[in-house]
Amino acid sequence: MNVVRDGDVFSAAGFEVAAVGEKHHFSHPDAPPVDNVGFLVDGEVFHPGDALTVIDVPTLLVPGQAPWLTVPDLIRYLRTMRPRRAYAVHDGLINEWGVKVLESVLDAEAERLGTEIRLPKPGESIPL
């Protein structure tokens, strides 16, 4: 096992991966945020983990749902990041009604920001 921290860069499966961020987004009033990094792959795709770290990146894999994530936090993060495209991940805890709500929020933000923001279908491949 290798531990990485903000600023570390390594190769994995032929990709250059940079660790970005330091702490998990606020999740509980009785516990300080734990260590958490995101990963920037080849300078193109950023998975922020649960950190919601802000960087300039073309493609964002945005958390779509989590016990610690509110819709205002999601919207604020998308508006701050302003990626060329964003795809929601981290949605495994929601049922079909929750997916519809998430898709509605993402559609509204995509229209507002003039970019592609959506929840990919299971198994879908997206060329970048």
Secondary structure, DSSP 4 states (H G I P E B T S, - for coil): -----TT-EEEETTEEEEEE--BPPP--TTSPPPB--EEEETTTEEE-TTS------SEEEEE---TT--HHHHHHHHHHH--SEEEEE--TT--HHHHHHHHHHHHHHHHHHTSEEE-PPTT-----
